Amino acid sequence: MNTENIAPVKSSERYVILDALRGFAILGICMANYPEFSLYTFQSSETIKAMPTSGIDHVLRYLLYIFVDGKFYTLFSLLFGIGFSIIIANAARKGANGFQIFYRRMAVLTVIGFLHLMFIWSGDILMLYALLGMLLPLFRNVSDRGLLKVSVFFLLIPVVIDALTAFFGIRLSAPAVRAQWHYCNLYGITEENFGYWLRDAGSYKEVFQFLVQGALVRVQEFVDGNRYFKVFGLFILGFYIGRNRMYAGLETRIGLLKTITRLGFLIGLPLSLLYAWSSMNGHPWGNAMHTLIYTISVYPLGLAYLCGICLFYLRRKEAKLWSCLAAPGRMALTNYIGQSVIGMFLFYGIGLGWGANVGLIQTEVIAFLVYIFQILFSRLWLFGFRFGLLEWIWRMLTYGKKFEIRNNVRA
């Protein structure tokens, strides 16, 4: 493959709104993930009730289910699909084989995701993104209407699967659960010490032991939650948005943006209240009904976030907010994995060991402060460098050549 004339998108070719949306998504992902890093998610109900912040934590947990859970990975997945369309268009414009570039990009991301999953944090999403992303070129010649139909199909199929598995009394993730407990028994991880293992870990070896079984828990979560279908449906919708370059002509789509924002909040917000209640009460109407509520609440509200931010951007283009959000968005990969590294340091025994000792409200305050740090760090870094560190490595491995990372350096 000839890569002499191809390169990543230049800073001058970037769209601020896309970087800002990624930056906003990074905030939500940090808020969604840090309860697991702080080990709050792993605590028993008795331990949670005994915490001094239990009352406000209970309210906050409801609010997270309403406004955060699922909405930000919806945003991130849509942006991934948009990014795919940009990569292909950029490469095709320069006479290169965009699909070869894309597959190399996904192969590198698969490796990054695997390393993240096995050695840093079990909650990785990158590996799933990369593997599912490899299927996107199969839909490049599908019509716009066809893409919308395919997207709806993949977003709705989890409801059918959950109904069928409940009817037949089967659990598709059973092999992953058995494998997980095999490794738990091998390493001495029990239900009693599960919530404290990482806090009490005195060496990285113990952390790694937890990560091994945690990777299998992640497989279980993907299977039980039908996450691959949900993510791929959002990828297809993002590809539709990107192929029509909707992000490049926002001014001409104000009516559509207003309609989606209005309907997204009118439908998604009340149903998100129901989704939060179902989540907090153990899915009392069954998994299929819970998945249906998830589908008709999370996606409309996620799209309302997307379109609402675009409308606000059109009204306040000169606001400093956009450069603040865009900076971590331009370094989304570095910041995503950076959040995991910071989380390990703050909450695990090999670091400060705060895990299992903080309530949900403290966890979310820490998550917000970590995000503020990432804004400041990203702005400072991009003042002197063209790419985030991991973005730079990812690009070089994708294109098979070295790129200068520093700004204003003569060739």
C-alpha positions in Angstrom: 0.0 0.0 0.0 1.3 3.4 -0.9 1.1 5.7 2.2 3.4 8.5 0.9 0.5 10.8 0.2 -1.7 10.0 3.2 -1.6 11.3 6.7 -3.9 12.0 9.6 -6.4 14.8 9.5 -4.6 18.1 9.9 -5.5 20.5 12.8 -6.8 22.9 10.2 -9.2 20.2 8.8 -10.7 19.3 12.2 -14.2 20.3 13.2 -14.3 21.9 16.7 -17.8 20.6 17.4 -16.7 16.9 16.9 -13.7 17.4 19.3 -15.9 19.2 21.8 -18.5 16.4 21.7 -15.7 13.9 22.3 -14.4 16.0 25.2 -17.9 16.1 26.7 -18.2 12.3 26.3 -14.9 11.8 28.1 -16.4 13.7 31.1 -19.5 11.4 31.2 -17.4 8.2 30.7 -15.2 9.3 33.7 -18.3 9.8 35.8 -19.7 6.4 34.8 -16.5 4.5 35.3 -15.1 5.9 38.5 -17.6 4.2 40.9 -16.0 0.9 39.7 -12.5 2.3 40.1 -13.3 3.5 43.7 -14.7 0.0 44.3 -18.1 1.5 45.3 -19.8 -0.7 42.8 -18.4 -3.8 44.4 -19.6 -3.1 47.9 -22.4 -4.9 49.6 -25.7 -3.1 50.2 -24.9 -3.3 54.0 -21.6 -1.6 53.5 -23.1 1.1 51.3 -25.9 1.8 53.8 -23.3 2.1 56.6 -21.4 4.9 54.8 -21.9 8.4 56.2 -22.9 9.6 52.7 -25.4 6.8 52.1 -28.4 9.1 51.9 -27.0 11.5 49.3 -25.3 8.6 47.5 -28.7 6.9 47.0 -30.1 10.1 45.4 -26.9 10.5 43.3 -27.1 6.9 42.1 -30.6 7.6 40.7 -29.4 10.8 39.0 -26.5 8.9 37.4 -28.9 6.3 36.0 -31.1 9.1 34.7 -28.5 11.4 33.1 -25.3 9.4 32.7 -25.7 5.7 32.3 -25.5 4.6 28.7 -25.9 8.2 27.3 -22.2 8.9 27.1 -21.1 5.7 25.5 -24.0 6.4 23.0 -22.2 9.6 22.2 -18.8 8.0 22.0 -20.1 5.2 19.7 -21.8 7.7 17.4 -18.6 9.7 17.2 -16.7 6.6 16.3 -19.0 5.9 13.4 -18.6 9.5 12.3 -14.8 9.2 12.5 -14.9 6.1 10.3 -16.6 8.1 7.5 -14.0 10.8 7.9 -11.0 8.4 7.6 -12.4 6.8 4.5 -13.3 10.2 2.8 -9.8 11.6 3.7 -8.0 8.6 2.3 -10.1 8.4 -0.8 -9.6 12.1 -1.5 -5.9 11.5 -1.6 -6.0 8.5 -3.8 -5.2 5.9 -1.2 -6.9 2.7 -0.2 -9.0 4.0 2.8 -10.1 0.5 3.8 -6.6 -0.8 4.2 -5.8 2.2 6.4 -9.0 1.7 8.4 -8.2 -2.0 9.0 -4.7 -1.2 10.2 -6.1 1.5 12.4 -8.6 -1.0 14.0 -5.9 -3.7 14.3 -3.7 -1.3 16.3 -6.7 -0.2 18.4 -7.4 -3.9 19.1 -4.0 -4.3 20.6 -4.3 -1.1 22.6 -7.6 -2.2 23.9 -6.3 -5.7 24.8 -3.4 -4.3 26.8 -5.7 -1.9 28.6 -8.2 -4.7 29.4 -5.6 -7.1 30.7 -3.1 -4.9 32.4 -4.9 -1.7 33.5 -8.6 -1.9 33.7 -11.2 -4.7 33.1 -13.9 -2.2 31.9 -12.2 -1.5 28.6 -14.4 -0.7 25.6 -11.7 -0.1 23.0 -11.2 -3.7 22.0 -14.9 -4.2 21.4 -15.0 -0.9 19.4 -12.0 -2.1 17.2 -13.4 -5.5 16.5 -16.9 -4.3 15.7 -15.4 -1.4 13.7 -13.8 -3.9 11.3 -17.4 -4.8 10.1 -18.3 -1.2 9.1 -16.8 -1.4 5.6 -19.4 -4.1 4.8 -22.0 -1.4 4.9 -20.2 1.3 2.8 -22.5 0.8 -0.2 -25.8 0.6 1.7 -28.2 3.4 1.0 -28.9 6.1 3.6 -32.3 4.6 4.3 -30.8 1.2 4.5 -28.3 2.3 7.1 -31.1 3.7 9.3 -33.0 0.5 9.0 -29.9 -1.6 9.9 -29.1 0.7 12.8 -32.7 0.3 14.2 -32.4 -3.5 13.8 -29.3 -3.8 15.8 -30.5 -1.4 18.5 -33.8 -3.4 18.9 -32.5 -6.9 18.7 -31.3 -7.1 22.3 -34.9 -6.9 23.4 -35.7 -10.0 21.4 -32.7 -11.8 22.6 -33.5 -11.1 26.2 -37.1 -12.2 25.7 -36.0 -15.5 24.1 -33.3 -16.3 26.7 -35.9 -15.7 29.5 -38.5 -17.8 27.7 -36.1 -20.8 27.3 -34.4 -20.3 30.6 -30.8 -20.0 29.3 -27.9 -17.7 30.1 -25.6 -17.1 27.2 -22.8 -15.9 29.5 -22.7 -19.0 31.6 -19.3 -20.2 30.2 -17.7 -16.8 30.9 -19.1 -16.9 34.5 -17.7 -20.4 35.1 -14.3 -19.4 33.7 -14.3 -16.2 35.9 -14.9 -18.2 39.1 -12.3 -20.7 38.1 -9.7 -17.9 38.2 -11.2 -16.5 41.4 -10.8 -19.8 43.1 -7.3 -20.1 41.7 -6.2 -16.8 43.1 -8.3 -16.8 46.3 -10.7 -14.1 45.3 -14.0 -14.7 47.1 -17.3 -12.9 47.5 -16.2 -11.7 50.9 -12.9 -10.0 49.7 -14.0 -9.1 46.1 -14.9 -5.6 47.0 -11.6 -5.0 48.9 -9.1 -7.0 46.8 -7.8 -4.1 44.8 -7.6 -1.8 47.8 -5.6 -4.3 49.7 -3.4 -5.3 46.8 0.2 -4.8 47.9 1.7 -5.6 44.5 0.9 -5.4 40.9 0.8 -9.2 40.7 -2.4 -9.1 42.9 -3.9 -6.4 40.8 -3.2 -8.5 37.7 -4.9 -11.5 39.2 -8.0 -9.4 39.7 -7.8 -8.1 36.1 -7.7 -11.7 34.7 -11.0 -12.6 36.2 -12.2 -9.1 35.5 -11.7 -9.6 31.8 -14.1 -12.5 32.0 -16.6 -10.4 33.9 -16.3 -7.9 31.0 -17.2 -10.7 28.5 -20.2 -11.6 30.7 -21.3 -8.0 30.7 -21.1 -7.7 27.0 -23.0 -10.9 26.5 -25.7 -10.3 29.1 -26.1 -6.7 28.0 -26.0 -7.5 24.3 -23.5 -4.7 24.1 -22.0 -5.7 20.7 -25.4 -5.2 19.0 -26.0 -1.9 20.8 -22.6 -0.5 19.9 -22.8 -1.6 16.3 -26.2 -0.1 15.8 -24.8 3.2 17.1 -21.7 2.8 14.8 -24.0 2.5 11.8 -26.0 5.5 12.8 -22.8 7.5 13.3 -21.6 6.4 9.9 -24.8 7.7 8.4 -24.3 11.0 10.1 -20.7 11.2 8.9 -21.3 10.1 5.4 -23.8 12.9 5.0 -21.4 15.4 6.7 -24.1 16.6 8.9 -21.5 18.0 11.3 -20.2 20.3 8.5 -23.5 22.0 7.8 -25.1 22.5 11.2 -26.5 25.9 10.2 -28.6 24.3 7.5 -30.0 21.7 9.9 -31.2 23.8 12.8 -34.8 22.6 12.4 -33.8 19.0 12.5 -31.5 19.6 15.5 -34.3 21.3 17.4 -36.8 18.5 16.6 -34.4 15.8 17.7 -33.5 17.7 20.9 -37.1 18.4 21.8 -38.3 14.8 21.1 -35.2 13.3 22.7 -35.8 15.1 26.0 -39.6 14.6 25.9 -39.3 10.9 25.3 -35.9 10.1 26.9 -36.1 12.0 30.2 -39.3 10.6 31.6 -38.4 7.1 30.5 -35.0 7.5 32.0 -36.7 8.0 35.3 -38.4 4.6 34.8 -35.1 3.1 33.7 -33.4 4.3 36.8 -36.2 2.9 39.0 -35.9 -0.5 37.2 -32.1 -0.5 37.6 -32.2 0.4 41.3 -34.8 -2.3 42.0 -33.2 -5.3 40.2 -35.2 -5.3 37.0 -38.6 -6.2 38.6 -40.3 -6.7 35.2 -37.7 -8.9 33.8 -34.6 -8.3 31.6 -36.5 -8.0 28.4 -38.7 -5.2 29.7 -35.7 -3.5 31.3 -33.8 -3.7 28.0 -36.8 -2.2 26.2 -36.9 0.7 28.7 -33.2 1.1 28.2 -33.6 1.3 24.5 -36.4 3.9 24.4 -34.8 6.0 27.1 -31.0 6.0 26.7 -30.8 6.5 22.9 -33.3 9.4 22.6 -31.7 11.2 25.5 -28.2 10.5 24.1 -29.3 12.0 20.8 -30.8 15.0 22.6 -27.4 15.6 24.3 -25.7 15.5 20.9 -28.2 17.8 19.1 -28.6 20.1 22.0 -24.9 20.7 22.3 -24.7 21.4 18.5 -27.5 24.0 18.9 -25.7 25.6 21.8 -22.5 25.6 19.7 -24.2 27.4 16.9 -25.5 30.1 19.3 -22.2 30.6 21.1 -19.4 29.7 18.7 -16.9 32.1 20.2 -17.4 30.8 23.8 -14.2 29.6 25.5 -16.2 26.5 26.5 -15.6 24.8 23.1 -11.8 25.1 23.3 -11.9 23.7 26.8 -14.0 20.7 25.7 -12.1 20.2 22.4 -8.7 19.9 24.0 -9.4 16.6 25.8 -11.5 15.5 22.8 -8.5 15.8 20.5 -6.7 13.5 22.9 -9.6 11.2 23.7 -7.6 8.0 23.6 -4.8 9.3 25.8 -7.4 10.7 28.2 -9.6 7.6 28.3 -6.6 5.4 29.2 -5.2 8.2 31.4 -8.4 8.1 33.5 -7.7 4.4 34.1 -4.1 5.0 35.1 -5.1 7.8 37.5 -7.9 5.6 38.9 -5.4 2.8 39.7 -3.1 5.3 41.5 -5.9 6.9 43.5 -7.9 3.8 44.5 -5.8 0.7 44.4 -3.4 -0.6 47.1 -0.4 -0.1 44.8 -1.2 3.6 44.9 -3.0 5.8 47.5 -5.5 3.0 48.4 -8.6 5.2 48.6 -10.8 2.4 47.2 -13.7 1.0 49.2 -13.4 4.0 51.6 -15.2 6.6 49.7 -18.9 7.0 49.0 -20.5 7.8 45.6 -20.6 11.5 46.1 -16.9 11.6 46.9 -16.2 9.4 43.9 -18.0 11.7 41.5 -16.2 14.8 42.9 -12.9 13.0 42.3 -14.0 12.1 38.8 -14.9 15.7 38.0 -11.6 16.9 39.4 -9.7 14.3 37.3 -11.6 15.7 34.2 -10.7 19.3 35.1 -7.1 18.2 35.3 -7.3 16.5 31.9 -8.7 19.7 30.4 -5.8 21.7 31.8 -3.2 19.0 30.8 -4.6 18.6 27.3 -4.6 22.4 26.6 -1.0 22.6 27.9 0.1 19.6 25.9 -1.5 20.7 22.7 0.2 24.0 23.0 3.5 22.3 22.3 2.5 19.1 20.5 0.3 18.2 17.5 -1.2 14.9 18.9 -1.8 13.3 22.3 0.9 10.7 23.1 -1.2 7.6 22.4 -2.8 9.3 19.3 0.7 9.9 18.0 1.7 6.2 18.5 -1.6 5.0 17.0 -1.1 7.1 13.9 2.4 6.1 13.3 1.6 2.4 13.6 -1.5 2.9 11.3 0.3 4.8 8.6 3.6 3.0 8.9 5.7 6.1 9.1 7.0 8.7 11.6 5.1 11.9 12.3 6.6 14.9 14.0 4.8 15.3 17.2 6.0 18.8 18.2 4.3 22.0 16.9 6.2 24.5 14.8 9.1 22.3 14.0 10.8 22.7 10.6 11.0 19.6 8.4 
